[in-house]
Amino acid sequence: MSRQILNMQNIVKTYLMGEEIQTVLQDVELSIDQGEFVSILGPSGSGKSTLMNIIGCLDVPTSGKYILSGHEVEGLDEEELAYIRNKEIGFIFQQFQLLPRLSALDNVELPLIYAGLPEKERKIRAANMLTRVGLSDKMKNRPNQLSGGQQQRVAIARAMVTEPTILLADEPTGALDQTTGQQIMELFRELHEEGRTIIMITHDLNIAKRAGRIIRILDGRLIEDVAYV
């Protein structure tokens, strides 16, 4: 039986815009089990980025309950949220977010430095992850010596190196050409088959269909939740 790792109940997110309150998320109910590959699909302005930030503990809801791996997120301070981000969430961004002066190996090693691991163990784990994503021959290369697809693979290796509960991907093919994007989606499929939990934010239906479950968001509400066999 699958273990539920994420549960949101009546999540609301509002912002004060001048003198008006703008509701960005409204009554969001969401649960995700370990090992699922889920796409959150919506157009620009739908609230999907805000939802992603709350899932990733980069933001907190105005009201409602969010439980991540048994931890209730409400009431945690910034230090506690940072600890959960490092331990539970592996972030994959559209623009890769690699440090330009560091090698691929050093970029992947960074989260392990924050986690306090010894240098020898960090190097071994980072090298193993780069090998897993097909970059065993690029470990010493800096980002400007890599293609867009290779940079995204480095970013995926960095996201996985702490063995997080969830890989959270924000438009992971958005900065890539179609062929390279398909290669990245194939890597996600392989990672999912290995048992990793993946939540992918996208506006592209064709990309969303590569997941096993599509959740549509529009105007801050989840309007459809469809699982595919």
Backbone hydrogen bonds, N-H to C=O, Kabsch-Sander energy under -0.5 kcal/mol:
donor,donor_aa,acceptor,acceptor_aa,energy
5,I,32,I,-2.3
6,L,32,I,-1.7
7,N,67,I,-2.3
8,M,30,L,-3.5
9,Q,65,K,-2.8
11,I,28,V,-2.3
12,V,63,S,-2.4
13,K,25,L,-1.9
15,Y,22,Q,-2.6
17,M,15,Y,-0.8
17,M,20,E,-3.5
18,G,16,L,-0.7
19,E,17,M,-0.6
20,E,17,M,-2.1
22,Q,15,Y,-3.4
22,Q,20,E,-0.6
23,T,21,I,-0.5
24,V,13,K,-2.9
24,V,22,Q,-0.7
25,L,13,K,-1.6
26,Q,220,G,-2.9
28,V,11,I,-2.3
30,L,8,M,-1.7
32,I,6,L,-2.1
34,Q,3,R,-3.2
36,E,33,D,-1.7
38,V,36,E,-0.5
38,V,198,I,-3.0
39,S,213,R,-3.0
40,I,200,M,-3.1
41,L,39,S,-0.7
41,L,215,I,-2.9
42,G,202,T,-1.7
46,S,43,P,-1.7
51,L,47,G,-2.4
52,M,48,K,-2.3
53,N,49,S,-2.3
54,I,50,T,-1.9
55,I,51,L,-2.7
56,G,52,M,-2.6
57,C,54,I,-1.4
58,L,53,N,-2.9
59,D,53,N,-1.5
62,T,12,V,-2.1
63,S,12,V,-1.8
65,K,9,Q,-2.3
67,I,7,N,-2.8
68,L,66,Y,-0.5
68,L,71,H,-2.8
69,S,5,I,-2.8
69,S,67,I,-0.5
71,H,68,L,-2.2
72,E,70,G,-0.5
73,V,66,Y,-2.8
73,V,71,H,-0.6
76,L,73,V,-2.0
81,L,77,D,-2.5
82,A,78,E,-2.4
83,Y,79,E,-1.8
84,I,80,E,-2.1
85,R,81,L,-2.6
86,N,82,A,-2.2
87,K,83,Y,-2.1
88,E,84,I,-3.5
89,I,84,I,-0.7
89,I,85,R,-1.3
90,G,166,I,-2.9
91,F,89,I,-0.6
92,I,168,L,-2.5
96,F,93,F,-1.3
97,Q,95,Q,-2.5
102,L,99,L,-1.5
104,A,141,N,-2.0
105,L,139,M,-2.5
107,N,103,S,-2.4
108,V,104,A,-2.2
109,E,105,L,-1.7
110,L,106,D,-1.0
110,L,107,N,-0.6
112,L,109,E,-1.1
113,I,109,E,-1.3
113,I,110,L,-0.8
114,Y,110,L,-1.9
115,A,111,P,-1.4
116,G,113,I,-1.3
117,L,112,L,-2.3
122,R,118,P,-2.3
123,K,119,E,-2.6
124,I,120,K,-2.0
125,R,121,E,-2.5
126,A,122,R,-2.6
127,A,123,K,-2.4
128,N,124,I,-2.3
129,M,125,R,-2.0
130,L,126,A,-2.2
131,T,127,A,-2.1
132,R,128,N,-2.1
133,V,129,M,-1.6
134,G,131,T,-1.6
135,L,130,L,-3.1
138,K,135,L,-1.8
141,N,138,K,-1.1
145,Q,142,R,-2.2
146,L,143,P,-2.0
151,Q,147,S,-2.6
152,Q,148,G,-2.1
153,R,149,G,-1.8
154,V,150,Q,-2.1
155,A,151,Q,-2.2
156,I,152,Q,-2.2
157,A,153,R,-2.5
158,R,154,V,-2.6
159,A,155,A,-2.0
160,M,156,I,-1.8
161,V,157,A,-1.3
163,E,160,M,-2.5
166,I,88,E,-2.6
167,L,197,T,-2.8
168,L,90,G,-2.9
168,L,166,I,-0.6
169,A,167,L,-0.6
169,A,199,I,-2.9
170,D,92,I,-3.2
170,D,168,L,-0.5
171,E,169,A,-0.7
171,E,201,I,-2.7
174,G,171,E,-1.9
176,L,173,T,-1.7
181,G,177,D,-2.9
182,Q,178,Q,-2.1
183,Q,179,T,-1.5
184,I,180,T,-2.1
185,M,181,G,-2.2
186,E,182,Q,-1.9
187,L,183,Q,-1.8
188,F,184,I,-2.1
189,R,185,M,-2.1
190,E,186,E,-2.1
191,L,187,L,-2.4
192,H,188,F,-2.6
193,E,189,R,-2.2
194,E,190,E,-1.3
195,G,192,H,-1.9
196,R,191,L,-2.0
197,T,165,T,-0.5
198,I,36,E,-2.5
198,I,196,R,-0.5
199,I,167,L,-2.9
200,M,38,V,-3.1
201,I,169,A,-3.3
202,T,40,I,-2.4
205,L,203,H,-0.6
208,A,204,D,-2.7
209,K,205,L,-2.1
210,R,207,I,-1.8
211,A,208,A,-1.9
212,G,37,F,-1.6
213,R,37,F,-1.1
214,I,226,V,-2.9
215,I,39,S,-3.1
216,R,214,I,-0.5
216,R,224,E,-2.3
217,I,41,L,-2.7
218,L,221,R,-2.5
220,G,46,S,-2.7
221,R,218,L,-1.9
223,I,216,R,-2.1
223,I,221,R,-0.7
224,E,216,R,-1.1
226,V,214,I,-2.7
228,Y,212,G,-3.8
